[in-house]
Amino acid sequence: MAKGLGRGLEVYFPDMGEQEEQAIEEISIDELRPNPYQPRKTFHADAIEELKDSILEYGIIQPLVARKSIKGYEIVVGERRFRAAKEAGLRSVPVVVQELSDERMMELALLENLQREDLTPIEEAQAYRNLMDELKITQEELSKRLGKSRSHIANTVRLLSLPDQVVAYINNGELTMGHGKALIGLKDKENIIPLVNKIRKEKLNVRQVESLVMQLNDKKPKQKEQTKKDIFIQEREAILRDRLGTAVSIKRGKKKGKIEIEFYNDDDLQRLIEFLDK
């Protein structure tokens, strides 16, 4: 009988825990194909090689999960094991066959990778967006289904609003998610690429970038000498910027003040409305 899928998946999908009641089938490698909804696009050769060595020595300890398709089987969970098994020259692998919808496949593939921390921030962002588009659900609903905070999902998806060149740098690890979040806060989007070039050239860390973004956002036309915002206002702006996932400016007057919240398109505006309406 099969063991569990990996700790945690059964929390989100209780029926997966029923594997113990299902027999493991030995299925030919040639009959299996990758999950078309796999969010991870890059499989590192070194990691596959290490797993191959482990399989050669100990075998496949945890079975794959797949669903029957028109031609053979589609892998739901365990694509890395499948790739390593092929490298190891195995002709068949242990598989638990499940009946799953496309939506369920997307969710399971994303959850497995999130638990193993295998995704780049960009792959994670694209997976969140794909799930929301396919399932026609909001960030709030996705947050509840995946057990991820809404602010985390919002901030991650916002990375996709950055220029393609910057998205590529985050995806290949030249920039971190922290760099990306700081860059999103830039009011003048024409400053993004020059700032990214500076980050890469001078190897700036996230705190340094956040400081530069704050300086660029505070720059005003040379009409009057602007008074610098006190630390209390700056801290509150930072808190709101992190929670809302967008640039926020607090302006205090003599009797009243105002908060300006940026949005980039209709979808982004709807996201903010949903967040504030909670």
C-alpha positions in Angstrom: 0.0 0.0 0.0 1.1 3.5 -0.7 2.3 6.0 1.9 1.2 9.6 1.9 2.0 12.1 -0.9 4.3 14.2 1.1 3.5 15.9 4.3 0.9 18.7 3.9 -0.8 17.9 0.7 -3.5 15.9 2.4 -4.4 19.0 4.5 -5.5 20.7 1.3 -6.8 17.6 -0.5 -8.1 15.1 2.1 -8.9 12.5 -0.6 -5.2 12.2 -1.4 -4.8 10.6 2.0 -6.8 7.7 0.7 -3.8 6.4 -1.2 -3.3 3.9 1.6 -6.5 2.2 0.3 -5.2 2.1 -3.3 -2.7 -0.3 -4.9 0.5 0.9 -6.4 0.8 0.1 -10.1 4.1 -0.5 -12.0 3.7 1.7 -15.1 6.1 1.8 -18.0 8.2 5.0 -18.3 7.1 5.2 -21.9 3.4 5.5 -20.9 4.0 8.5 -18.6 4.3 12.1 -19.7 4.9 15.4 -17.7 2.1 17.3 -16.1 0.9 20.0 -18.7 0.2 22.3 -15.7 3.6 21.9 -14.1 4.5 25.4 -12.9 8.2 24.7 -12.6 9.9 25.3 -16.0 13.5 24.6 -15.1 14.8 21.3 -13.6 18.4 21.6 -12.5 20.6 18.9 -13.9 22.6 18.5 -10.6 19.4 17.9 -8.6 18.2 15.3 -11.1 21.6 13.6 -11.0 21.6 13.4 -7.2 18.1 11.9 -7.3 19.1 9.5 -10.0 22.0 8.2 -7.8 19.6 7.8 -4.9 17.1 5.9 -7.0 19.9 3.6 -8.3 20.9 2.8 -4.7 17.5 2.7 -2.9 14.8 2.7 -5.6 11.8 5.0 -5.7 10.6 5.1 -2.1 7.6 7.4 -2.8 5.3 6.5 -5.7 4.4 9.0 -8.3 0.8 10.2 -8.7 -0.8 10.2 -12.2 -4.1 10.3 -14.0 -5.2 8.3 -17.0 -5.3 10.2 -20.2 -6.2 9.4 -23.8 -2.6 8.3 -24.4 -1.1 6.8 -21.4 -0.8 8.7 -18.1 -0.2 12.3 -17.1 2.0 12.9 -14.1 0.3 14.8 -11.3 3.0 14.7 -8.6 6.5 13.4 -9.0 7.9 14.8 -12.3 11.4 15.1 -10.8 11.3 11.5 -9.8 10.1 10.6 -13.3 13.0 12.5 -14.9 15.6 10.9 -12.6 14.1 7.4 -13.2 14.6 7.9 -16.9 18.2 9.0 -16.4 18.7 5.9 -14.2 17.5 3.7 -17.0 14.4 2.4 -15.2 11.7 0.8 -17.5 8.9 1.3 -15.1 8.0 3.3 -11.9 5.5 2.8 -9.0 2.4 5.0 -9.6 -0.8 5.6 -7.8 -3.5 6.5 -10.4 -6.0 9.1 -9.4 -9.1 10.6 -11.2 -8.4 14.3 -11.1 -9.7 17.3 -13.0 -7.4 19.8 -14.8 -8.0 22.3 -11.9 -7.0 19.7 -9.3 -3.9 18.9 -11.3 -2.9 22.5 -11.3 -3.4 22.9 -7.6 -1.5 19.7 -6.7 1.5 20.5 -8.9 1.7 24.0 -7.4 1.4 22.8 -3.9 4.1 20.1 -4.3 6.5 22.7 -5.6 5.7 25.3 -3.0 6.3 22.7 -0.2 9.6 21.8 -1.7 10.4 25.5 -2.4 11.3 24.4 -5.9 9.8 27.4 -7.8 11.4 30.7 -8.7 9.3 33.7 -7.6 8.3 34.2 -11.2 7.2 30.6 -11.7 5.2 31.0 -8.5 3.6 34.2 -9.6 2.6 32.7 -13.0 1.2 29.7 -11.3 -0.9 31.8 -9.0 -2.2 33.9 -11.9 -2.9 30.8 -14.0 -4.9 29.2 -11.1 -7.0 32.4 -10.6 -7.6 32.6 -14.4 -8.5 29.0 -14.8 -10.6 28.6 -11.7 -12.1 32.1 -11.9 -11.3 32.9 -8.3 -10.0 35.9 -6.4 -6.7 36.3 -4.6 -8.6 35.9 -1.3 -10.2 32.6 -2.4 -6.8 31.3 -3.7 -5.2 32.3 -0.4 -7.7 30.1 1.5 -7.3 27.2 -0.8 -3.5 27.2 -0.7 -2.9 28.3 2.9 -0.8 31.3 1.7 -1.4 34.8 2.9 -3.3 37.1 0.6 -0.5 39.7 0.8 2.1 37.1 -0.2 0.0 36.1 -3.3 -0.6 39.7 -4.2 3.0 40.8 -3.9 4.2 37.7 -5.8 1.8 38.2 -8.7 2.7 41.9 -8.9 6.2 40.9 -10.0 4.7 40.0 -13.4 3.9 43.7 -13.9 7.6 44.5 -14.1 9.3 44.9 -17.5 10.1 41.6 -19.2 13.8 42.1 -18.8 13.5 42.6 -15.0 11.2 39.5 -14.8 13.9 37.5 -16.6 16.5 38.7 -14.1 14.3 37.6 -11.1 13.6 34.3 -12.8 17.3 33.4 -13.3 18.3 34.6 -9.8 20.2 37.7 -10.7 17.6 39.7 -8.8 15.6 38.6 -5.7 11.9 38.8 -5.0 12.9 41.6 -2.5 14.5 43.6 -5.3 11.4 43.1 -7.4 9.0 44.3 -4.6 11.2 47.4 -4.1 11.2 48.2 -7.8 7.4 47.9 -8.0 7.2 50.8 -5.6 8.9 53.2 -8.0 6.4 55.9 -9.0 8.2 56.8 -12.3 8.4 53.5 -14.1 11.0 54.9 -16.5 13.4 54.7 -13.6 13.1 50.9 -13.3 15.6 49.8 -16.0 18.3 52.4 -15.0 18.0 51.4 -11.4 18.2 47.7 -12.3 21.4 48.3 -14.2 22.8 50.1 -11.1 21.7 47.1 -8.9 23.5 44.6 -11.1 26.6 46.7 -11.6 27.0 47.6 -7.9 25.6 44.4 -6.5 23.1 46.4 -4.3 21.1 44.6 -1.6 17.4 45.0 -1.1 17.7 47.6 1.7 19.9 49.8 -0.5 17.4 49.5 -3.3 14.5 50.4 -1.0 16.4 53.5 0.1 17.1 54.5 -3.5 13.4 54.0 -4.4 12.4 56.2 -1.5 14.8 58.9 -2.7 13.6 58.7 -6.3 10.0 58.9 -5.2 10.6 61.9 -3.0 12.3 63.9 -5.7 10.2 67.0 -6.6 10.6 69.8 -9.2 12.9 72.5 -7.8 10.2 75.0 -7.0 10.3 75.0 -3.2 12.5 73.3 -0.7 10.4 70.3 0.4 10.3 69.3 4.0 11.5 65.8 4.6 8.8 63.3 5.8 9.3 62.3 9.4 10.2 58.7 10.3 6.7 57.9 11.5 5.1 58.7 8.1 7.9 56.8 6.3 7.3 53.7 8.4 3.5 53.8 7.9 4.1 54.1 4.1 6.3 51.1 4.2 3.7 49.0 6.1 0.9 50.0 3.7 3.2 49.4 0.7 4.0 45.9 1.9 0.3 45.0 2.7 -1.2 46.5 -0.5 1.7 45.4 -2.8 1.9 48.9 -4.4 3.3 52.3 -4.0 1.7 54.3 -1.2 2.2 58.0 -0.3 1.0 59.6 2.9 0.6 63.4 2.9 -0.1 65.3 6.1 -1.6 68.7 6.1 -2.2 71.2 8.9 -5.7 69.9 9.7 -6.0 66.7 7.6 -4.0 64.4 5.4 -4.5 62.1 2.5 -3.2 58.7 1.4 -2.4 58.0 -2.3 -2.5 54.4 -3.5 -1.2 53.6 -6.9 -2.7 51.0 -9.3 -1.5 50.0 -12.7 -4.5 48.6 -14.5 -8.1 47.6 -14.1 -7.2 44.2 -12.6 -4.9 45.9 -10.1 -7.6 48.4 -9.1 -10.1 45.5 -8.6 -7.5 43.7 -6.4 -7.1 46.7 -4.2 -10.9 47.2 -3.9 -11.3 43.6 -2.9 -8.5 43.9 -0.3 -9.9 47.1 1.2 -13.5 45.7 1.2 -12.6 42.8 3.5 
